[in-house]
Amino acid sequence: MSKSKIFSYTGSEQTYIIPDEIYTIHVELNGSSGGKGSFGGAGGMGGNVNANLNVTPGSVLYLYIGGTGTDGVSQSNTQANANIPGGYNGGGDSGSFGDPGGSGAGATDIRINGNGLAHRILVAGGGGGGGSDPQGGGGGNGNGQPGADGAKTGNQKGGKGGTQNGGGLGGSNLSNDEVSWGKKGVLGTGGMGGITGFAGFDSGGGGGGGYYGGGGGAASTDISPGDAAGGGGGSSYAYELANDVEFKQSIHIGLGNITISYVVPSVICFVANTMIRTDQGDVPIQLIKSKKHTIHGSHVVGITKTIHNEDELVLFEKNALGDNVPNRDTIMSRKHKIIVRGKYVKAECMINDSTIRLVPYDETLMYNIVMPTYSVVRANNIKAETLHPRNNVAILFKKHIWKKNPTMNTKSNI
């Protein structure tokens, strides 16, 4: 059974503690999108990163989810050299004087062993802010490992996208006034968009946050007239220990998010077609129904269906424990307890390398029974424990699987 949790934008650090018995997780990160310019260019979209991570139960992940850039809005009372703040987690500011560009979006990232920028292991870049006025350059997307460049317009150059090795260069124009040029992105943060010094002209879009931020777009001035350019997108990143990494083309608009998912292992379980003795007769474990079958007079609560977390299972050959015990070859998880001469014994403790031995596990589905109380059943005529109703797997199935489909509770989503 798989379990997922989506973390949405809060504007502050969030944490996630790896659950017990979970050693691998899948994560998907979406960066946020940049603000659009006043009357002009669209903000860039956020980057998308998928990866598998090897983790340790109990360890802490620090989650930083990017905020969107702010749209540029022309205001008659705006002060010269004023800024429009970038989105949370590294979005670059844009200038607010004249017709302002949009500010850059923040990146979305995961950090381990600390919460500084040096502890980032995955980053989805944020989009750059758009330039202003009808022909303003669009912001660059947080497109992948390098962010996309912001769009130029006329003499105003867009900010460059961030890379794996440095921030994107800011866009320039024909003016010698460097205040009107976009600023270079730096580690984690997009560069500020260029600020025009003239009310009738336009300020540039801010760069998107990322592993390295994108550069800010250039403003227009009396020396370099026209519309302002967009900021570059921030770069995405994955550290070398991440597995199955995929950087997707930017498709995300809006606030960033992180999805964490993992397969919940079942600690004790049987393979399919293990025959369970019910009051209605012997039934393959995967076909037992809570509304139909009882054991020792009690209704079955449900059947769990999971992928196991070990490489080997224990095989009991027919008659390995005595005459007709089991009554056919029987395979179960290593820690599944059986009852031998009145004592509970783990299956792996019975291995004799002959009639009871380890066999490879091929990641097929495994099953177990949940009763109202911790119980004993006969599985292929072996007395064995049921899954405890307070086991984490049993609790998850009760809350999320059987509750949704009470009449067919073996049809769980894996």
C-alpha positions as CSV (number, residue, x, y, z in Angstrom):
1,M,0.0,0.0,0.0
2,S,1.3,3.5,-0.8
3,K,0.8,6.6,1.2
4,S,1.2,10.2,0.1
5,K,1.2,13.6,1.7
6,I,1.1,16.9,0.0
7,F,2.8,19.9,1.6
8,S,1.5,23.3,0.4
9,Y,2.8,26.8,0.7
10,T,2.8,28.4,4.2
11,G,5.5,31.1,3.9
12,S,7.7,29.4,6.4
13,E,9.8,26.3,7.0
14,Q,8.0,23.0,7.4
15,T,9.4,19.7,8.6
16,Y,8.6,16.0,7.9
17,I,9.8,13.1,10.0
18,I,10.5,9.9,8.2
19,P,8.1,7.2,9.6
20,D,9.3,4.0,11.2
21,E,10.3,1.2,8.8
22,I,10.5,3.5,5.8
23,Y,13.8,3.6,4.0
24,T,12.9,4.9,0.5
25,I,10.6,7.7,-0.4
26,H,9.5,9.3,-3.7
27,V,9.3,13.1,-3.8
28,E,7.9,15.5,-6.4
29,L,8.7,19.2,-6.1
30,N,7.0,22.1,-7.9
31,G,8.5,25.5,-8.0
32,S,6.2,28.5,-8.0
33,S,5.5,30.9,-10.9
34,G,6.6,34.5,-11.4
35,G,4.5,37.6,-11.3
36,K,3.3,39.2,-14.5
37,G,4.4,42.7,-15.5
38,S,2.1,45.7,-15.4
39,F,0.1,45.4,-18.7
40,G,2.8,43.1,-20.0
41,G,4.8,39.9,-20.0
42,A,3.7,36.8,-18.3
43,G,5.6,35.4,-15.4
44,G,7.6,32.2,-15.9
45,M,6.3,28.8,-14.7
46,G,7.9,26.8,-11.8
47,G,10.2,23.9,-12.3
48,N,9.3,20.3,-11.6
49,V,11.6,17.6,-10.1
50,N,10.8,14.0,-9.3
51,A,13.3,11.7,-7.5
52,N,13.6,8.7,-5.1
53,L,15.5,9.2,-1.9
54,N,17.1,6.7,0.5
55,V,16.2,7.8,4.0
56,T,16.5,6.8,7.6
57,P,13.5,6.3,9.8
58,G,13.2,9.2,12.3
59,S,15.3,11.6,10.3
60,V,14.0,15.1,9.6
61,L,13.4,16.7,6.2
62,Y,13.2,20.5,6.1
63,L,10.8,21.7,3.4
64,Y,10.8,25.1,1.8
65,I,7.9,25.7,-0.6
66,G,8.2,28.6,-2.9
67,G,5.8,31.6,-3.0
68,T,4.6,33.2,-6.2
69,G,6.0,36.4,-7.5
70,T,3.9,39.5,-7.2
71,D,2.3,41.1,-10.3
72,G,3.4,44.5,-11.2
73,V,0.8,47.2,-10.7
74,S,1.3,50.8,-11.8
75,Q,0.8,53.3,-9.0
76,S,1.1,57.1,-9.2
77,N,2.5,57.5,-5.7
78,T,5.3,54.9,-6.0
79,Q,8.7,56.2,-4.9
80,A,11.7,55.9,-7.2
81,N,14.0,53.0,-6.4
82,A,11.1,51.2,-4.6
83,N,10.9,47.4,-4.9
84,I,8.2,44.8,-5.3
85,P,9.2,41.8,-3.1
86,G,9.9,38.5,-4.7
87,G,8.2,35.3,-3.7
88,Y,9.2,33.4,-0.5
89,N,12.3,31.3,-0.7
90,G,14.5,33.3,-3.1
91,G,12.3,35.2,-5.6
92,G,14.0,38.3,-6.9
93,D,12.5,41.7,-6.4
94,S,11.3,43.9,-9.2
95,G,11.4,47.6,-9.5
96,S,8.0,49.3,-8.8
97,F,8.6,52.7,-10.4
98,G,7.0,53.5,-13.7
99,D,5.1,50.5,-15.1
100,P,6.6,47.8,-12.9
101,G,7.6,44.2,-13.9
102,G,6.5,41.2,-11.9
103,S,8.8,39.9,-9.1
104,G,10.4,36.5,-9.3
105,A,9.0,33.4,-7.8
106,G,10.6,31.4,-4.9
107,A,12.1,27.9,-5.4
108,T,10.8,24.8,-3.7
109,D,13.4,22.6,-2.0
110,I,14.2,19.8,0.5
111,R,17.0,20.0,3.0
112,I,18.6,17.4,5.3
113,N,21.0,17.5,8.2
114,G,20.3,21.2,8.7
115,N,18.2,24.0,7.2
116,G,20.9,26.2,5.4
117,L,21.2,26.6,1.7
118,A,24.2,24.2,1.8
119,H,21.8,21.4,3.0
120,R,19.6,21.5,0.0
121,I,19.3,18.1,-1.8
122,L,16.5,18.8,-4.3
123,V,15.5,22.1,-5.7
124,A,12.7,23.0,-8.2
125,G,13.4,26.4,-9.6
126,G,11.0,29.4,-9.5
127,G,9.9,31.3,-12.6
128,G,11.1,34.8,-13.4
129,G,8.9,37.8,-13.3
130,G,7.5,39.2,-16.5
131,G,8.5,42.6,-18.0
132,S,6.0,45.4,-18.2
133,D,3.8,47.0,-20.8
134,P,2.1,45.1,-23.7
135,Q,5.3,43.9,-25.3
136,G,7.1,43.3,-22.0
137,G,9.4,40.2,-22.0
138,G,8.0,37.1,-20.3
139,G,9.8,35.7,-17.3
140,G,12.0,32.6,-17.7
141,N,10.7,29.2,-16.5
142,G,12.4,27.3,-13.7
143,N,12.8,24.8,-16.5
144,G,15.2,22.2,-15.3
145,Q,18.8,22.1,-14.2
146,P,19.4,25.5,-16.0
147,G,16.6,27.9,-15.7
148,A,15.2,29.5,-18.9
149,D,16.2,33.0,-19.9
150,G,13.8,35.8,-19.5
151,A,12.5,37.3,-22.8
152,K,14.1,40.4,-24.2
153,T,12.2,43.2,-25.7
154,G,13.7,45.9,-28.0
155,N,17.0,47.1,-26.5
156,Q,16.2,45.6,-23.0
157,K,17.7,42.2,-22.4
158,G,16.1,39.5,-20.3
159,G,17.8,38.0,-17.3
160,K,19.7,34.8,-17.9
161,G,18.5,31.6,-16.2
162,G,20.4,30.3,-13.2
163,T,22.7,27.3,-13.7
164,Q,24.3,24.6,-11.6
165,N,27.4,26.7,-11.1
166,G,26.2,30.3,-10.8
167,G,23.4,32.8,-10.9
168,G,22.0,34.1,-14.2
169,L,23.4,37.4,-15.4
170,G,21.1,40.4,-15.2
171,G,19.8,41.9,-18.4
172,S,21.3,45.2,-19.7
173,N,20.1,48.0,-21.9
174,L,21.6,51.0,-23.8
175,S,21.7,53.2,-20.7
176,N,24.9,53.7,-18.7
177,D,22.7,53.9,-15.6
178,E,23.3,50.4,-14.0
179,V,20.3,50.9,-11.7
180,S,18.2,50.2,-14.7
181,W,20.0,46.9,-15.5
182,G,18.9,43.7,-14.0
183,K,21.0,42.2,-11.2
184,K,22.8,38.9,-11.3
185,G,21.2,36.0,-9.4
186,V,23.1,34.4,-6.5
187,L,23.0,31.1,-4.6
188,G,19.3,30.5,-3.7
189,T,18.0,34.0,-4.8
190,G,17.0,35.6,-8.0
191,G,18.5,39.0,-9.1
192,M,16.5,42.1,-8.8
193,G,14.9,43.6,-11.9
194,G,16.2,46.8,-13.3
195,I,14.5,50.0,-12.0
196,T,13.6,52.8,-14.4
197,G,14.2,56.4,-13.2
198,F,11.3,57.7,-15.3
199,A,7.6,57.6,-14.6
200,G,6.8,57.1,-18.3
201,F,9.0,54.0,-18.6
202,D,9.1,50.4,-17.3
203,S,10.9,48.4,-14.6
204,G,12.2,44.9,-15.3
205,G,11.0,41.6,-13.9
206,G,12.8,39.9,-11.0
207,G,14.7,36.6,-11.4
208,G,13.3,33.3,-10.1
209,G,14.8,31.7,-7.0
210,G,16.6,28.3,-7.4
211,Y,19.7,26.4,-6.7
212,Y,21.1,29.5,-8.2
213,G,18.7,32.3,-9.0
214,G,18.0,33.8,-12.4
215,G,19.1,37.3,-13.4
216,G,16.7,40.3,-13.3
217,G,15.4,41.8,-16.5
218,A,16.4,45.2,-17.7
219,A,14.3,48.3,-17.4
220,S,13.6,50.9,-20.1
221,T,14.8,54.5,-19.8
222,D,14.9,57.7,-21.8
223,I,18.2,56.5,-23.3
224,S,16.9,53.0,-23.9
225,P,13.2,53.4,-24.6
226,G,10.6,50.6,-25.1
227,D,9.3,48.0,-22.8
228,A,11.0,46.2,-19.9
229,A,12.4,42.6,-20.1
230,G,11.6,39.5,-18.0
231,G,13.7,37.9,-15.3
232,G,15.4,34.6,-15.8
233,G,14.2,31.4,-14.1
234,G,16.0,29.8,-11.2
235,S,17.9,26.5,-11.7
236,S,16.7,23.2,-10.4
237,Y,19.0,20.7,-8.7
238,A,19.4,17.2,-7.4
239,Y,22.3,15.9,-5.3
240,E,24.3,12.9,-6.4
241,L,22.6,10.4,-4.0
242,A,19.1,11.0,-5.4
243,N,17.9,8.1,-7.6
244,D,15.7,8.1,-10.7
245,V,15.8,11.9,-11.0
246,E,13.6,13.5,-13.6
247,F,13.5,17.2,-14.4
248,K,10.4,18.0,-16.3
249,Q,9.6,21.0,-18.5
250,S,8.0,23.8,-16.5
251,I,4.2,23.2,-16.3
252,H,3.4,24.5,-12.8
253,I,1.5,27.8,-12.3
254,G,0.8,29.1,-8.8
255,L,2.3,28.4,-5.4
256,G,4.8,25.6,-5.1
257,N,4.2,22.3,-3.4
258,I,5.9,19.0,-2.4
259,T,4.4,15.6,-2.5
260,I,6.1,12.8,-0.4
261,S,5.0,9.2,-1.0
262,Y,6.2,5.8,0.0
263,V,5.1,2.1,0.1
264,V,4.1,1.0,3.6
265,P,5.7,-2.4,4.3
266,S,3.7,-5.1,6.0
267,V,5.8,-6.6,8.7
268,I,4.1,-10.0,8.7
269,C,2.3,-11.5,5.7
270,F,1.5,-14.5,3.5
271,V,1.7,-14.9,-0.3
272,A,-1.4,-15.2,-2.4
273,N,-3.4,-18.4,-2.4
274,T,-2.4,-19.3,1.2
275,M,-5.5,-21.2,2.4
276,I,-7.0,-19.7,5.5
277,R,-9.4,-21.8,7.6
278,T,-12.6,-19.9,8.1
279,D,-15.9,-21.0,9.6
280,Q,-17.1,-21.2,6.0
281,G,-14.2,-23.5,5.0
282,D,-10.7,-23.0,3.6
283,V,-10.4,-19.8,1.5
284,P,-7.5,-18.3,-0.4
285,I,-6.4,-15.4,1.7
286,Q,-6.8,-12.8,-1.0
287,L,-10.5,-13.8,-1.5
288,I,-11.6,-13.4,2.1
289,K,-14.4,-10.8,2.6
290,S,-15.2,-9.1,5.8
291,K,-19.0,-9.3,5.3
292,K,-18.9,-13.0,4.3
293,H,-16.2,-14.8,6.3
294,T,-15.8,-15.4,10.0
295,I,-13.0,-17.1,12.0
296,H,-13.8,-18.6,15.4
297,G,-17.1,-16.9,15.3
298,S,-15.8,-13.4,14.7
299,H,-16.1,-11.4,11.5
300,V,-12.8,-10.7,9.6
301,V,-12.1,-6.9,9.8
302,G,-10.2,-6.9,6.6
303,I,-7.3,-8.2,4.5
304,T,-4.2,-6.1,4.0
305,K,-2.5,-6.1,0.7
306,T,1.1,-4.7,0.5
307,I,4.5,-5.0,-1.0
308,H,7.0,-6.4,1.5
309,N,10.3,-4.7,2.5
310,E,12.6,-7.7,2.5
311,D,14.5,-9.6,-0.2
312,E,13.7,-13.1,1.1
313,L,10.8,-15.0,2.5
314,V,10.6,-18.3,4.4
315,L,9.4,-21.5,2.7
316,F,7.9,-24.3,4.8
317,E,7.7,-27.5,2.7
318,K,4.7,-29.7,3.1
319,N,4.9,-31.7,6.3
320,A,7.9,-29.7,7.5
321,L,6.4,-29.4,11.0
322,G,4.7,-32.7,11.2
323,D,2.2,-34.9,9.4
324,N,0.1,-32.6,7.2
325,V,1.6,-29.4,8.8
326,P,1.6,-27.6,6.6
327,N,-0.6,-29.4,4.2
328,R,1.1,-27.7,1.2
329,D,4.2,-25.7,0.6
330,T,3.7,-22.4,2.5
331,I,5.6,-19.1,2.1
332,M,5.5,-16.3,4.6
333,S,7.5,-13.3,5.8
334,R,10.5,-13.9,8.0
335,K,9.1,-12.3,11.1
336,H,5.7,-13.9,10.9
337,K,5.2,-15.8,14.1
338,I,3.8,-19.4,14.1
339,I,2.7,-21.4,17.1
340,V,5.0,-24.4,17.8
341,R,4.2,-26.5,20.9
342,G,2.3,-23.6,22.4
343,K,5.0,-21.0,21.8
344,Y,5.1,-18.1,19.3
345,V,8.2,-18.5,17.1
346,K,9.3,-16.3,14.2
347,A,9.4,-18.2,10.9
348,E,13.1,-17.3,10.4
349,C,14.0,-19.0,13.7
350,M,12.7,-22.3,12.3
351,I,15.0,-22.3,9.2
352,N,16.9,-25.6,8.9
353,D,18.1,-25.1,5.3
354,S,16.3,-28.2,4.2
355,T,12.5,-28.4,4.6
356,I,12.4,-24.8,6.0
357,R,14.5,-22.4,4.0
358,L,14.8,-18.9,2.6
359,V,13.5,-18.2,-0.9
360,P,13.8,-15.0,-3.0
361,Y,11.0,-12.5,-2.8
362,D,9.9,-11.1,-6.2
363,E,7.9,-8.1,-4.9
364,T,4.5,-9.7,-5.6
365,L,1.7,-8.7,-3.4
366,M,1.5,-10.1,0.2
367,Y,-1.5,-10.5,2.4
368,N,-2.6,-10.7,6.0
369,I,-5.7,-10.9,8.1
370,V,-6.9,-8.3,10.6
371,M,-9.4,-9.6,13.2
372,P,-11.1,-7.5,16.0
373,T,-8.3,-8.7,18.3
374,Y,-4.9,-10.1,17.9
375,S,-5.6,-13.8,17.0
376,V,-4.4,-17.1,15.7
377,V,-5.5,-18.6,12.4
378,R,-4.7,-21.8,10.5
379,A,-2.8,-21.0,7.3
380,N,-2.3,-24.2,5.2
381,N,-2.9,-25.9,8.5
382,I,0.0,-24.0,10.3
383,K,-1.1,-22.0,13.4
384,A,0.0,-18.5,12.7
385,E,-0.6,-15.0,14.2
386,T,-2.9,-12.4,12.6
387,L,-1.8,-8.8,12.0
388,H,-2.4,-6.9,15.2
389,P,-5.2,-4.4,14.8
390,R,-3.0,-1.6,16.2
391,N,-0.2,-2.3,13.7
392,N,0.5,0.8,11.5
393,V,-0.5,-1.1,8.4
394,A,-3.8,-2.2,9.9
395,I,-4.6,1.3,11.0
396,L,-3.8,2.8,7.6
397,F,-6.0,0.2,5.8
398,K,-8.9,0.9,8.3
399,K,-8.7,4.7,7.8
400,H,-7.9,4.9,4.1
401,I,-8.8,1.7,2.3
402,W,-11.6,-0.3,3.9
403,K,-13.5,2.8,4.9
404,K,-13.8,3.8,1.3
405,N,-14.8,0.4,0.0
406,P,-16.2,-1.6,3.0
407,T,-17.9,-4.3,1.0
408,M,-14.8,-5.2,-1.1
409,N,-12.0,-4.4,1.3
410,T,-9.4,-6.5,-0.6
411,K,-9.5,-4.1,-3.5
412,S,-7.0,-1.7,-2.1
413,N,-4.9,0.8,-4.0
414,I,-1.3,-0.2,-4.1
